[in-house]
């Protein structure tokens, strides 16, 4: 049992239970306030770390029009920006620039016309990290590739055509609702 001290209001009588409780509270309140302040400071640090450390980065784009007579070495600019949280995708330049170092999920879908012969490369700073090939198929062909990759801040990612064998009959289509060919990505985890 813990003993508490009190100062009696009257020298002729001992401390009452209420006076003892009040004295106990006066010593405990500053301790409790200190604990509350410490926990508040910790929570604020955690909230700041979450907000500043890993921002929301996500984009979804598609083609507004069909790309006909596609040539080799052409950067594909997906000009219909559906959303662009973090503004890291440039429809004008057709590229995504990683604003933070981290793990990214990137996906793209290409739909080509019958008898097309084309390779679409996913490039990071000019180096292949993915590829879709369409070669002389009899119907419309829709192919999706998804990758999980580590990107460093300011890495530049884009899609580019390669090895177009029959430009006169090779087209990349946008289709109904402009979603037949699209490019998307999201930051999953910051380093």
N, C-alpha and C positions, 0 to 999 in steps of 0.2 A: 504494500500500500504506500502510495506516495503522499508525503506530508507537504502541505502548503503553508506558507506563512501569510499572515495578514496583519494589518495594523488595525487594532480595534478602534472603533469610534469613541469608545469610552474606556478609560483606564480601569474602571471598576468591574467591567464584564468582559468575558472572553469573546473571540470573534464568532460571529454567527455563520451559519452555513452559506448564506447568500454572499457575505463579505469574502469568505474563502473562495467560493466559485468565481467571484468577480476578479479576485487577485490572480487566480489560475488563468482566467481568460486573458488578462492583461499581459501575462508572460507568453501565452501561446499564440495570440493574434499576430505579433510581429514575425514569429516563425512561420506561420501559415501564409502570411503575406509574402514572405521571402520565397517560399516554395511555389506559390502561384506565379510570382514574377519570373522565377527561373523556368517554369514550364511554359509560360507565355513566350519568353525569349527563344526557347528551343523550337516551339511550334512556328514562330515567325521565321526562323532560320530554315526550317524544313520547307515551308511554303515558298520562300524566296528561291531556294535551291531548285525546287520543282519548276517554277515559272521561268527562271533565267537559264536553267541548265538545258532543258529540252523543250523548245517551242513546238507548237503544232505546225508541221510542214506536210502538206498533202496537195496533190494536184490531179485533175482528171481532164483530159483534152480529147478532142476528136477532129476529124476533117469536116469542113463545111462543104466541100466539093470533091468531085472525083478528080484524081490526078491521072491524066491521060498521057500516053507516049512518054512514059517515065524513062529517064536516062540514068546511067551509072554515075555514082559520086554525088548524088543530090541529097542534101539534108532535108528531111521531111519536117515541115512546119505544121503542126496540128493547130489550126487557127481557131477552132471552136473551144474556148476555155470554159469548161463546165463549172469547175471551182479551182481555186489556186490559193489555198491557205498558206500564208507565209510569203506569197509572191515570188517563189523561186523558179517558176516556169515562165519563159518568155515566148509568147506566141509569135512575136515578130522574128525572133532569131531561131525558134524551133528547138530550144534547149532548156535543160533543167540544170541549175547551178546549186550544188549542195550548200546551204547556209550554215550547216553544223556538221561536224564529224560524227558519224554514227552508222548504225545498221539501217539500211533502206530496203524496202520492198518495191521493186519496179516491175511493171507489166505492160505489155503492148500486144495489140491484136491487129493483124493485117488481113484484109480481104482483097483478093485480086480477081480480075476477070478471067474467064476461061482462056486457056492457052497462054497465059502469062508465064514469063520465065524471069524470075527476079529473086534476089537475095536482099533482105533487109537486115542491116547490122545495128546492134545496140552498142554504142561506143562511150567509153569514159576517157576523157582527155585524149581521144584519137585512137584508143586501144579497144579491140573487140572484147565485150563481156557477154554478148548474146547474139543470136542469129536466127532468122526465119528464112527458109528456102521454099519457093514455089516454082515448079518446073513443069510446064506444058500439061497442065491438068485439064480435064474435059468440062468441068463446071466451075462455078465460083468456088474459091477456096478460102476458108477463114481459118487462120492459125493464130494461136496465142502462145506467148512465152512469158514466163514470170521468173524473176531471179531475186535472190536475197544477196545483198552485197554490202561491203564496207565502203563508204565514201568518206573522203576527207573534205573538210571545209574548202569551198571553191572548186571542187571537182566539177567538170563540165560533162553532161550526159546528153546524148542526142541519138536519133535514128537516122540512118543514111542508106541509100540504095547502092547496090553493087551488082555487078555481073548481070546486067539486063541484056538478054540475048535477042529479044525481039521488041524493041521500043515501040514499033508501030502497032503492036497488039497488046502491050502491057499497060494495065491500068490498076491503080489502087482505088478502091471504091469507098464512099462514105455511107451509102445505103440509107434505108429508112431511119429517121430520127438521128442521123449523123453518128451512129455508134458502131458501124461495121468495122471501121479502122480507128483505133484509139491508143492513147499513151497515158499511163498513170503511174503515180508513185506516192509513197508515204514514208516518213521517218518513223521508225519503230522504236529506236533506242539511241540515246546520245552517249558518246564516250566522254 
